[in-house]
Amino acid sequence: MTPEEESAAHPRGYTPAKGRETPKRPSIGRRPTTAVKSLSKEERREERRRLRAEAAAEFRREGGPRDRGPERLLARNVVDSRRTVGTWFFSGALIVLLGSNQAMPPEVRLASNILWVALAFALIIDSILISRKIKKLVRDRFPNTGQRLGSLYLYAIMRSITFRRMRAPAPRVAIGDPV
């Protein structure tokens, strides 16, 4: 019988037998399971809460993947060692938002617009100064770095806009400390 004749004799999707019996599950030889202490629902919930708190504390201390590297640490220290305009920017923006309301007198609206321009200008100047300092320090301390400077500048500027207490990872240097 030729292979064409065999395939014609069997229905479509037929698979020939493998020539031996399929082993039963008990004969396969399972690995012994380790004894697991069964926890109550409340204990599992408490364990998850504890693990989440530990992970949050570690993230606050060490940061995530974007915060790793000596260049990023240097940029963080530069920002954390100085007072920045960015921390005052959001407070000023709230004042501008309230002051530019149509119900306010024209003098108050004009003052809030002037404050908005002054805040924006001060933020730009502060960002340029931070970037220049980071560029100088990175070139001095890490001459063969593969880190892009533009990425470091944006990282530092975004950190400078964030309130000091809300920065993650937490600041390691005090305001006024040399970097």
N, C-alpha and C positions, 0 to 999 in steps of 0.2 A: 504494500500500500504506500503510495507517495504522500508527501506532506499535504499536497492540495486535496487529495482524496480524504485524508484524515480530518482536515479542517472542515470539509463538506459534511462529514459524517457526524460531527459534534455541533451542538447549538452555538450560536454566537456568544462570546464571553466565557467559553469553557476554559478552565485551567486544569491541566493534568495533575494528578496526585504527586506528591514529592517522594513517595516510596517508603515512608516510615510514619509511625504513629505520632501524633501531636502529644507532647508531654503534658501531664496534668499539673495544675498549680502546686499542690502539696509536694510533688516530687522535684520541683525546681530548686528548692533549698533557699528559703528566704533568710535575709539577714535578721538577726534579733533586733527588735525595736528597743530604744532606750526608754526608760521609765520617765514619763513627763508628769511633773506635779500639776495636777489640775487646779486651776485658779478659779475662784468665783468671779462672777461678772464684775463686782465692785473692785476686786483685786486687779483684774485685767485693766479696768478703766483707770485705776490709780497708777498702774505700771506705765500705761500709755502717756498719762499726764506727766509723770516723772521724766520719761524719755524725751517728751517734747520740750520740757523745761530745760533739760540738759543740752539738747540740740540748739535751742534758742540762745542759751548762755554761751555756748561755744561759737555760734555764728557772731554774736555780739563782740566776742573777744578776738576771734581770728578772721572773721569775714568769710565770704564765699570764694569761688574760683576767680572772679574778676578782681579780688583784692590781694591776690598772691603775687609775690615777687619783690625784690629789694627796691626796684624803682618805684613801685606803687607805695611801698612803706615810706620811702623818702617823700613822695608827693603828699601823703597823708600827714606826715610830720611837719612839712612846710606849712600846710593849711592849719593844722591844729596848734601850731606855735604862735599864731598871730590872730589878732582880731580882724574880722573881715566885714565888708559892707554887706555881703550876702545874707548874713544872719539878721540884719535889720531890714532887708529888702521886703520880706513878706509883711512885716509889721507896717512898714510904710505903704505897701500896696493896699493894705486894708484901710488905712487912713485915706488914701487916694480914692478908693472905691466908695467910701462913705461921703467924701467931700465932693465927688463929681456927680452926685445925685442931682436931678433936675429941681428938686425941692429946695436945694441950697441956694443962698444968694450968689450972684455972679462973682463977687470977690472971693468967696470960699472956693468956688469951682476953679477960678483962675489960680488960686494958691495951690490947690490940689494938682492941677496940671503942671505947674512949675515944680512942685515936689516930685511928681512922676518923672519928669525929664531929669531932675537932679539925681534921683535914685538910679535911673538907668545909666546916666553918665558915670556916676560913682562906681556902679557895678562893673562897667566896662573897664574903667581905669584900674580898679582893684584886680580884675581878671588878668589884665595885661601884666601888672606887677607880679602876680603869683606865677604866671607863665614864664616870665623872664627869670625869676628866681629858680624855678624848677629846671629850666633849660641850663642855667649856669651850673647848678649843683649836680645834675645828672651827667653833664659833659665832664665835670671834674672827677666825680666818684665812679662813674661807670662808662669809661670811654668806648668800650666795645659792646655796648648794649644793643640788643635786637629790638628793644621796645620802641614803638613809634612815639615821638614826642607829642604829636597832636592828640593822641589818645590819652597821654598823661595829663596834658593841659585840661582836656574836657573832664577827666576824672577829678582833678583837683578843683576845678571851677564848680562842678556839681557838689562836691563835698563842702566847698566854702559857702554855698547857698544854704545848705542844710543847717538847722540849729545844732549847736554843739552837743547838746544832750541826746539828740536823735541820731547822731552819726553812728554808722556801723561799718567796720569795727570801731569800737570805742577808742577815743583819743588816748594815746600813750604818753604824750608830752603835754606839759602845762603851757598856758599862754605866756610868752616871753622867754621860754627856754630856747637855747641855741640849737640849731639843727645840724 
